[in-house]
Amino acid sequence: MAGFIAIGVFSAKTPSNQTEDKVKKENWSIGSFVDDFGEKTGVKFIHNAIKINGKFSNSATNNSNLKVDFIISKKDVGIELYEYNSSLAHFLDFYNIQIQVQDKNGVRTEFKGTISNAGKRIGIAGQEQNRKIIIGILKAVGIVKFRISVSSSGNVMSNYAFDINADGFDTQYNQL
């Protein structure tokens, strides 16, 4: 079974001497998927080029540091959550994932999440329609807020909260 690996360069911050347009563009970067041999497949994706910070809580911790990576292609929206800024969260297939997104105008939309990439990535259920909604929210630029709740058998196990700067997303997405 062939797998895909996302490659890209992630920058922790943008130098302060760059123009505003360059900073907006550098919030997001384009990468390429590679096959099992490390060769580019020709399929591109967008990822956050700057660190997205947030907080998470579960039964063991409250408001601990969170790092978030987005991997967005023409077919998928993927979110990877790194608890304590370094430990990639893993999810089981039977977990219930609820994703709430608030756009720059305060409009809230809720999605059911899916589990992919061996439990390491959260996706969006109802992929095509909901992917278009999220892409539209990100293309509208500004600050977008995400809240993700993970539960099992009706019991909330973890909550994740983070805000992203969508400036420059539209320019990069149009290059896919």
C-alpha positions in Angstrom: 0.0 0.0 0.0 1.5 3.3 -1.0 1.6 6.1 1.5 2.1 9.7 1.1 4.5 11.9 3.2 4.1 15.7 3.3 7.3 17.7 3.1 7.8 21.4 3.5 9.8 24.0 5.3 8.4 25.3 8.5 9.6 28.7 9.8 9.2 29.7 13.4 8.8 33.4 12.7 8.9 35.9 9.9 11.7 38.6 10.1 10.4 42.0 11.1 12.2 43.8 8.2 9.9 42.3 5.5 7.0 44.1 3.9 3.4 43.5 5.0 2.6 41.7 1.7 5.6 39.4 2.1 4.6 38.7 5.7 1.0 37.8 4.6 2.2 35.5 1.9 4.7 33.8 4.3 1.9 32.8 6.8 1.4 29.9 4.3 3.7 27.9 2.2 3.4 25.4 -0.6 4.9 21.9 -0.3 4.7 18.7 -2.3 3.6 15.2 -1.4 6.2 12.5 -1.9 5.8 8.8 -2.4 7.5 5.9 -0.5 10.8 6.6 -2.3 10.8 10.3 -1.4 10.0 11.4 -5.0 7.5 14.2 -5.5 4.1 13.0 -6.7 3.2 16.3 -8.4 0.4 16.8 -5.8 0.9 20.1 -3.9 -0.4 21.2 -0.6 -0.5 24.3 1.6 0.8 24.3 5.2 1.3 27.0 7.8 4.8 28.5 7.4 4.7 30.0 10.8 4.0 28.3 14.1 0.4 28.2 15.2 0.1 28.2 19.0 -2.8 27.3 21.1 -3.9 25.5 24.3 -5.2 22.1 25.1 -6.8 20.5 28.2 -7.6 16.9 29.2 -7.8 14.9 32.4 -4.0 15.2 33.0 -3.5 18.9 32.2 -5.3 22.3 31.8 -4.4 25.0 29.3 -1.1 23.4 28.3 0.9 24.5 25.2 -0.2 23.3 21.8 1.4 23.6 18.3 -0.8 23.1 15.2 0.1 22.2 11.7 -2.3 22.4 8.7 -1.9 20.4 5.5 -4.4 21.5 2.9 -4.7 20.1 -0.6 -7.3 20.4 -3.3 -8.9 17.3 -1.8 -8.2 17.4 1.9 -8.0 19.6 5.0 -5.7 18.0 7.6 -4.9 19.3 11.1 -2.1 17.9 13.2 -2.0 18.7 16.9 1.2 18.7 19.0 0.5 18.6 22.7 3.2 20.3 24.8 4.4 21.8 21.5 6.2 18.5 20.5 4.1 15.3 21.1 1.9 14.5 18.1 -1.6 13.6 19.4 -3.0 10.3 18.3 -6.7 9.5 18.0 -8.6 6.2 17.7 -11.1 5.6 14.9 -14.0 5.5 17.3 -13.4 8.9 18.8 -15.9 11.6 18.2 -14.3 14.8 16.9 -16.2 18.1 16.8 -14.6 21.1 15.1 -15.9 24.6 15.6 -14.6 27.4 13.3 -15.3 31.1 13.8 -14.5 33.4 10.9 -13.3 37.0 11.2 -16.9 38.2 11.3 -17.8 36.0 14.3 -19.8 33.5 12.2 -19.5 30.0 13.6 -19.6 26.8 11.7 -19.4 23.3 13.2 -18.0 20.2 11.5 -17.6 16.6 12.4 -13.9 15.5 12.3 -12.4 12.3 10.9 -9.3 10.4 11.8 -6.6 9.8 9.2 -2.9 9.1 8.7 -2.9 6.3 11.3 -4.7 8.4 13.9 -2.2 11.3 13.7 -4.3 13.7 11.6 -7.8 15.2 12.0 -9.7 15.7 8.8 -13.1 17.1 7.9 -16.1 14.8 7.5 -18.4 15.4 4.5 -15.2 16.2 2.8 -16.1 18.0 -0.4 -18.8 20.3 0.8 -17.2 21.0 4.2 -13.7 21.4 2.7 -15.1 24.1 0.4 -16.6 25.9 3.4 -13.3 25.9 5.4 -11.3 27.0 2.3 -13.8 29.8 1.9 -13.4 30.9 5.5 -9.6 30.8 5.1 -9.6 32.7 1.8 -11.6 35.5 3.5 -8.4 36.2 5.5 -8.1 37.6 9.0 -8.1 35.7 12.3 -9.9 32.4 12.2 -10.6 30.6 15.5 -10.7 26.8 15.9 -12.1 24.8 18.8 -11.8 21.0 18.6 -13.4 18.6 21.1 -12.5 14.9 21.3 -14.9 12.6 23.0 -15.6 8.9 23.5 -18.9 7.4 24.7 -20.2 10.9 25.3 -17.3 11.8 27.6 -15.1 14.7 26.5 -11.5 13.6 26.7 -9.6 16.6 25.2 -10.2 20.2 24.1 -8.0 22.1 21.7 -8.2 25.9 21.1 -6.2 27.9 18.6 -6.4 31.0 16.4 -4.8 31.3 13.0 -3.9 34.2 10.8 -5.4 33.4 7.3 -3.8 36.4 5.6 -2.0 35.2 2.4 -3.9 31.9 2.3 -5.9 32.8 -0.8 -2.8 33.7 -2.8 -1.1 30.4 -1.9 -4.2 28.3 -2.4 -4.7 29.7 -5.9 -1.3 28.3 -6.8 -2.3 24.7 -6.2 
